[in-house]
């Protein structure tokens, strides 16, 4: 339960690296697009700008999703789970592509007969996206 | 990309605690129910039993979801992301309740005017669920 008057960012349980997992879901179709991570600063920037700003663990810096590809995510709604350690963003995905492989969703492989099988098509060649 | 013939479990990138985040999504409605964690053993058990078996970080043991509440999750489909470090389960949620608070989804709070507001009703009193 929320303590009355507590600042919303102070209720967020970041892990021991200062991060929280964030699920991005297409606000219209309900399709799950990706999971990435935010720190306190990127979470604050996300609400301030209205666009998803993650923390890139591989690059060790703020990552305004779409800064290179143009595939930004407009935040429609932000949800919080019972344990206060996961965020759900309902977004409008610009370009209809969330994945760096040029697919709509990062979850394009499905387990079939003990194999991961690609079940979703590439919409746009990454070479065209990233130049 | 999958290396041909590589065992599916060997492609999974567990974190330094041996865990991977798993999103559970209602297979029919597309609603996101919860996010929990699995280790290699629980992931193998999930595919073997056809029901979600997580790793409880708080209790430090395998957690067959619904073992106390009866609210098991039948796995309809399993997806894998591009970085091979997140799993998506599409499930049939028994009882229509995934959250220990008695709600359908754990993501029952929404950010409004810088406050987390409860926007989803309790379906069943947790006292009745857990006895």
Interface residues (C-beta under 8 A of the other chain):
Chain A: X2 X7 X8 X11 X21 X23 X25 X29 X30 X31 X32 X34 X35 X47 X77 X78 X79 X80 X81 X82 X83 X86 X88 X99 X100 X101 X103 X106 X107 X108 X109 X110 X111 X114 X115 X116
Chain B: X2 X7 X8 X11 X21 X23 X25 X29 X30 X31 X32 X34 X35 X47 X77 X78 X79 X80 X81 X82 X83 X86 X88 X99 X100 X101 X103 X106 X107 X108 X109 X110 X111 X114 X115 X116
